[in-house]
């Protein structure tokens, strides 16, 4: 079974709390971010479904799309 995740810096950009990877990195290193109630200083921290990220006083819950089924090609088309 493959578990999906998103890295913390990517999540911050996706949630539009930072405009760039550099800005996300600075926010994380400055101690402004916590994950599941614990301060987090690693920008590559893997976030999983249900994790809660706090930015200042704003809370974000991680919701990931379902993982593709084994052997699935997703949206790729096969051409003869």
Secondary structure per residue as TSV (DSSP state, phi and psi in degrees):
chain	resnum	aa	ss	phi	psi
A	1	X	-	360.0	130.6
A	2	X	-	-96.7	126.4
A	3	X	-	-97.7	136.4
A	4	X	-	-85.2	151.2
A	5	X	-	-153.4	167.2
A	6	X	E	-136.5	143.2
A	7	X	E	-77.5	150.2
A	8	X	H	-56.1	-46.1
A	9	X	H	-64.8	-35.9
A	10	X	H	-67.3	-39.2
A	11	X	H	-63.2	-42.2
A	12	X	H	-61.8	-39.5
A	13	X	H	-67.2	-42.9
A	14	X	H	-60.9	-38.2
A	15	X	T	-82.8	1.2
A	16	X	T	60.1	34.3
A	17	X	S	-89.8	-14.2
A	18	X	-	-139.8	152.1
A	19	X	S	-91.7	-17.2
A	20	X	S	-150.4	167.4
A	21	X	H	-63.6	-36.3
A	22	X	H	-64.1	-41.0
A	23	X	H	-66.6	-40.7
A	24	X	H	-61.5	-43.2
A	25	X	H	-59.2	-44.7
A	26	X	H	-64.9	-40.6
A	27	X	H	-61.4	-43.1
A	28	X	H	-67.3	-48.4
A	29	X	H	-66.0	-23.5
A	30	X	T	-80.8	-4.0
A	31	X	T	81.2	19.2
A	32	X	-	-84.6	-6.4
A	33	X	E	-117.2	138.6
A	34	X	E	-130.9	152.3
A	35	X	E	-124.8	123.1
A	36	X	T	53.4	39.5
A	37	X	T	83.9	-1.1
A	38	X	E	-114.0	135.0
A	39	X	E	-57.0	140.6
A	40	X	-	-128.4	125.8
A	41	X	-	-113.0	3.8
A	42	X	-	-103.2	118.3
A	43	X	T	-70.8	-23.1
A	44	X	T	-89.5	8.7
A	45	X	-	-53.6	128.5
A	46	X	E	-81.9	126.9
A	47	X	E	-104.7	138.4
A	48	X	-	-119.5	166.0
A	49	X	T	-46.2	127.8
A	50	X	T	91.5	-12.3
A	51	X	-	-62.0	148.0
A	52	X	E	-115.6	123.8
A	53	X	E	-109.0	128.3
A	54	X	E	-108.2	128.8
A	55	X	E	-123.1	112.0
A	56	X	T	56.1	-118.0
A	57	X	T	-108.3	9.0
A	58	X	E	-94.6	133.0
A	59	X	E	-108.4	138.9
A	60	X	E	-128.9	131.5
A	61	X	E	-101.8	133.9
A	62	X	-	-76.8	125.2
A	63	X	-	-127.8	117.4
A	64	X	-	-106.8	148.9
A	65	X	-	-66.7	153.5
A	66	X	-	-62.5	144.9
A	67	X	-	-69.7	144.4
A	68	X	-	-64.2	150.4
A	69	X	-	-67.2	153.2
A	70	X	T	-57.8	132.8
A	71	X	T	83.4	-4.9
A	72	X	-	-76.2	146.2
A	73	X	-	-103.4	12.1
A	74	X	T	60.9	-128.1
A	75	X	T	-94.5	8.5
A	76	X	-	-72.1	139.4
A	77	X	-	-100.5	147.7
A	78	X	-	-104.5	137.0
A	79	X	-	-118.0	138.8
A	80	X	-	-67.0	360.0
